[in-house]
Amino acid sequence: MRLRRRAGPVSLAALLLTALLLALPLGPAATAAPQPKTMFELEFATGIAFGFDKMFVNEREGRIRVVENGRLLAEPLATIPTNSAGENGLLGIAVPPDPLDRAVYVFATDPDGGANDVWRVPIDGGEPRVVVPDLPAGGYHNGGGVAFDHDGMLLVSNGETHQAELSQDPSVLGGKIYRFMPDGAIPDDNPWPGSPALSIGHRNPFGLAVDPMTGTAWTTENGPSAFDEINRAVRGSNLGWPLLSGPGCDSEPDLEGCTDPVLSFESVIVPTGIAFAPASAPEEVAGHLFFGAYGVPALHEVTLDEDRRVARSDDIIVSDDEAIVAVAWGPQGLYYSTTSAVKLIPFAEPDPDAEQPNPSASPSPAAGDDPGGATGFALVVVILLALYAVSRRRLGVK
């Protein structure tokens, strides 16, 4: 009988603990990582840019498409005559930071494939015109990125078109990141006087973006049989090609301005579009770098150190069934294109002024309700105490 009395309090404590655990709310489930959703289908979208409350998307065949109020317009803004063989075509696109310059700037290969040009395309009517003519072109190692830096200068990426000797000579075009004024003139403060080059030693820089935190240009770079790269195109820097592929500046002490890649991949992945999440993005991604890959279809997220020179992490956040081409940050998060569609990863917070979806038909507690709280706990305790009392009587415990 003594053992039974001893067991009683232990059983009561266990029952009370059970009541507490049953009554406590479990809390919300952990938020899953955002999943991409297809916005619309397009034919080989090669560039994405945002401005003037619109989204602009290049199709490689020459069409500049417009998305307004979430709707893809039937008529393109313009159709640029081009040649889409190999790596050619209508490629990069950028919106100038000057709100009075109501245009987009695009990179396109001439119809005969003999040169690349940068076009200024007005968004309010008017004829497109070439502002930067006669850049080197080739079916491969063509380049094709455009962006604007914090000074409003026009940046352009251009490959060496399988002429590696062009890359190390700042006095000639090819194998470089260029810095022009928006009208195509060469700024007086470029690192090499009289040259449009911002950086040299590039092989095939495709994607081009400017870090919103520092103003530094970044590129994706396609290597030969190894060492695809993510590079910082710092003013006056030399990325090493064809003397180097991948890291190796320590082995070239006399190479002035030599800059190792931030990331390099011994296995070919074919990096393509590149973009940054701005400081205004949600905290979990603000300042992060994103880039796509064509050869191993994936979207990478890269975190950087405080100086924004070293990669702390490189994670694949999306593996797609199709090659990834363009990447851009926009109003609702991260946008990217494949060879057949434009997709969105909704990282950004929803607009509080936007119309919200209808609430669920399931009832939800009003403010002051107490589901799973003190009331629920008390009810469970009463039930379990009654069961406890019954069990004691059956055992003959007084």
Secondary structure, DSSP 8 states (H G I E B T S, - for coil): -HHHHHHHHHHHHHHHHHHHHHHS------------EEEEE-SSEEEEEEETTEEEEEETTSEEEEEETTEE-SS-SEE-----STT-SEEEEE--S-TT--EEEEEEE-TTSS-EEEEEEESSSS--EEEEEEE---SSS-EEEEEE-TTS-EEEEE--TT-GGGTT-TTSSSSEEEEE-TTS---TTSSSTT--EEEB--S-EEEEEE-TTT--EEEEE--SSS-EEEEEE-TT-B--TTT-SSS-GGG-TTSTTB---SEEESS---EEEEEE--TTS-TTTTT-EEEEETTTTEEEEEEE-TTSSSEEEEEEEEE-SS-EEEEEEETTEEEEEESSEEEEE--S---TTS------SS----TT--TTSHHHHHHHHHHHHHHHHHHHHHHT--
